[in-house]
Amino acid sequence: MIAVNLATYPPRRENLRKVVASLSRQVDLINVVLNEYTAPLPELADFSNVRQIIPTVDTKDTGKFYPDLDGVEIVLLADDDIVYPKDYVALSVKR
């Protein structure tokens, strides 16, 4: 299983769906840590492999290390302001 972890906060919301869409077909799971949010984002609800995580404290960018990764073989860390190319994951894990 390949997972991507990213952390975000409200000022980056406008571009977040594009970021997630660029990665969603490339991995099994995307953990999105929603700093400073109180509820999941409806615009991410239609991605079946996205797990929205709302921490009790603002984890800032270290939220990328917050999610439980039980059963995950490869973890990639992503930024919430980059739209990734369609071969990003394949090239990143190429052996």
RAMO-V290666 format. One record per backbone hydrogen bond with DSSP energy under -0.5 kcal/mol. CO is the residue of the C=O (numbers start at 1). NH is the residue of the N-H. If there is no record, write none. Layout:
((CO NH) (CO NH))
//
This chain:
((1 73) (1 74) (2 28) (2 29) (3 76) (4 31) (5 78) (6 33) (8 35) (9 12) (10 13) (12 15) (12 16) (13 16) (13 17) (15 19) (16 20) (17 21) (18 22) (19 23) (20 23) (20 24) (21 25) (23 26) (23 27) (29 4) (30 32) (30 51) (31 6) (31 33) (32 34) (32 53) (33 8) (33 35) (34 37) (40 42) (41 44) (42 45) (44 47) (46 48) (47 50) (49 30) (49 51) (50 52) (51 32) (51 53) (53 34) (53 55) (57 59) (59 62) (60 63) (61 64) (62 65) (63 66) (63 67) (69 72) (74 3) (76 5) (79 82) (82 84) (85 88) (87 91) (88 92) (89 93))
//
